[in-house]
Amino acid sequence: MYRLFQFISKQRAFIVFVLLEVLSLWMFYSYNNYPNAVFFNTTNYYAAKALETSNSIAVYYNLRNVNQDLAMENKQLREMVLKLQAQQLVQPKVNYKADSIVAARFQPIVAKVTELTTNQFNNFITIDKGTADGLAPGMGVISSTGVVGKIKSCSEHMSRVISILHSEYTMSAKIRRNNEIGSVKWDGKNPELLEMTDVSRYKSVKQRDTIVTSDYNYVFPADIAIGYVTKVGVKKDMTFHDIQLKVATNFNTLSYVYVIKNRLEKEVKQLEETPENKTPQTSKAPQTTKP
């Protein structure tokens, strides 16, 4: 306390000067209309700016909750879309309607991306769901815009996903416009581009065609976007098209994904493994021995 009084005593002239300056400014703005209006408007402007900045910060930190809510809503909407697509398939002279169990066999599970790479030759993604959430190796993973990859391994609370940007990952695909079947694979170079193979050069392929998942797998539902045709040519063997695609999923901004759980996967595998459904082996003719 003694030091405080000592400091005030030494600085009394400066303190009195500051107090007089504050008093004079207050009197100047209080008894003059124009400066008072300018001061009032200026303080209101900066107060509004401070409030706007405070609200922006609050909204920014609330984005995580908003994204989680949107991901859950997208999950519900995607599940409804998948069910409706499977229930009714109308083609010329065909009026197909799947039963309710088959139509609802694909169940999306929301997961958050915790780690991913796009600059490697073999890229992987880590998500925050595992066996405790019903996930298992082999399940397909998609985003709100297209295919992401397939689960390789799971722990109790985490899973490792093989990205479609992986040199050994090939998936069955089709051209949405005409249902022509082919295979899609990454060449290990540009993370924004894929290549589609095994499409005959005599089949129609156009730029901006949408390439989607085919009907011949139980990992992904049909018609999930994979990419969009950016270039069409002919391979050197002159037999197949040389097709380049732009990836449908933006991996640089990927935050949430949907793991596709096929409720009928075990039933399908058991059906395929029954003896009557296995491909019979060619029997060899019995050998005869010479007398």
QUIZI-V797990 format. One record per residue. N is the residue number from 1. RES is the residue in three letters. OMEGA is omega in whole degrees, 0 to 359 (none if undefined). Layout:
N,RES,OMEGA
N,RES,OMEGA
//
This chain:
1,MET,179
2,TYR,180
3,ARG,178
4,LEU,179
5,PHE,178
6,GLN,178
7,PHE,180
8,ILE,180
9,SER,181
10,LYS,186
11,GLN,186
12,ARG,181
13,ALA,179
14,PHE,181
15,ILE,178
16,VAL,178
17,PHE,180
18,VAL,179
19,LEU,178
20,LEU,177
21,GLU,178
22,VAL,180
23,LEU,180
24,SER,177
25,LEU,178
26,TRP,179
27,MET,181
28,PHE,181
29,TYR,182
30,SER,187
31,TYR,175
32,ASN,187
33,ASN,185
34,TYR,176
35,PRO,179
36,ASN,180
37,ALA,179
38,VAL,179
39,PHE,180
40,PHE,181
41,ASN,180
42,THR,179
43,THR,177
44,ASN,181
45,TYR,182
46,TYR,175
47,ALA,178
48,ALA,177
49,LYS,179
50,ALA,178
51,LEU,178
52,GLU,178
53,THR,179
54,SER,179
55,ASN,179
56,SER,178
57,ILE,179
58,ALA,179
59,VAL,181
60,TYR,181
61,TYR,178
62,ASN,182
63,LEU,180
64,ARG,178
65,ASN,179
66,VAL,179
67,ASN,178
68,GLN,178
69,ASP,179
70,LEU,179
71,ALA,179
72,MET,178
73,GLU,177
74,ASN,177
75,LYS,181
76,GLN,180
77,LEU,180
78,ARG,178
79,GLU,178
80,MET,180
81,VAL,179
82,LEU,180
83,LYS,180
84,LEU,179
85,GLN,182
86,ALA,184
87,GLN,186
88,GLN,175
89,LEU,184
90,VAL,175
91,GLN,178
92,PRO,179
93,LYS,179
94,VAL,174
95,ASN,187
96,TYR,176
97,LYS,181
98,ALA,176
99,ASP,189
100,SER,182
101,ILE,179
102,VAL,181
103,ALA,183
104,ALA,186
105,ARG,181
106,PHE,180
107,GLN,177
108,PRO,178
109,ILE,183
110,VAL,176
111,ALA,179
112,LYS,178
113,VAL,178
114,THR,179
115,GLU,175
116,LEU,175
117,THR,176
118,THR,186
119,ASN,178
120,GLN,175
121,PHE,174
122,ASN,186
123,ASN,180
124,PHE,178
125,ILE,176
126,THR,180
127,ILE,189
128,ASP,174
129,LYS,182
130,GLY,184
131,THR,178
132,ALA,180
133,ASP,178
134,GLY,180
135,LEU,180
136,ALA,177
137,PRO,179
138,GLY,180
139,MET,178
140,GLY,179
141,VAL,180
142,ILE,174
143,SER,178
144,SER,183
145,THR,181
146,GLY,184
147,VAL,178
148,VAL,181
149,GLY,183
150,LYS,182
151,ILE,178
152,LYS,182
153,SER,182
154,CYS,163
155,SER,183
156,GLU,186
157,HIS,181
158,MET,177
159,SER,178
160,ARG,185
161,VAL,171
162,ILE,179
163,SER,173
164,ILE,173
165,LEU,182
166,HIS,188
167,SER,184
168,GLU,184
169,TYR,178
170,THR,181
171,MET,179
172,SER,183
173,ALA,177
174,LYS,173
175,ILE,185
176,ARG,186
177,ARG,185
178,ASN,176
179,ASN,176
180,GLU,187
181,ILE,175
182,GLY,179
183,SER,180
184,VAL,180
185,LYS,176
186,TRP,181
187,ASP,176
188,GLY,183
189,LYS,183
190,ASN,182
191,PRO,178
192,GLU,186
193,LEU,174
194,LEU,175
195,GLU,178
196,MET,184
197,THR,174
198,ASP,174
199,VAL,184
200,SER,180
201,ARG,180
202,TYR,177
203,LYS,184
204,SER,174
205,VAL,182
206,LYS,173
207,GLN,182
208,ARG,171
209,ASP,178
210,THR,178
211,ILE,185
212,VAL,177
213,THR,181
214,SER,179
215,ASP,189
216,TYR,174
217,ASN,177
218,TYR,177
219,VAL,181
220,PHE,168
221,PRO,178
222,ALA,172
223,ASP,170
224,ILE,185
225,ALA,174
226,ILE,180
227,GLY,183
228,TYR,186
229,VAL,177
230,THR,180
231,LYS,179
232,VAL,176
233,GLY,178
234,VAL,180
235,LYS,184
236,LYS,180
237,ASP,176
238,MET,182
239,THR,184
240,PHE,174
241,HIS,170
242,ASP,190
243,ILE,177
244,GLN,182
245,LEU,167
246,LYS,184
247,VAL,180
248,ALA,182
249,THR,176
250,ASN,184
251,PHE,181
252,ASN,181
253,THR,185
254,LEU,181
255,SER,181
256,TYR,178
257,VAL,179
258,TYR,177
259,VAL,184
260,ILE,178
261,LYS,178
262,ASN,183
263,ARG,183
264,LEU,184
265,GLU,180
266,LYS,180
267,GLU,179
268,VAL,180
269,LYS,178
270,GLN,178
271,LEU,180
272,GLU,184
273,GLU,178
274,THR,185
275,PRO,184
276,GLU,180
277,ASN,178
278,LYS,180
279,THR,182
280,PRO,178
281,GLN,180
282,THR,182
283,SER,180
284,LYS,179
285,ALA,181
286,PRO,179
287,GLN,180
288,THR,180
289,THR,178
290,LYS,178
291,PRO,none
//
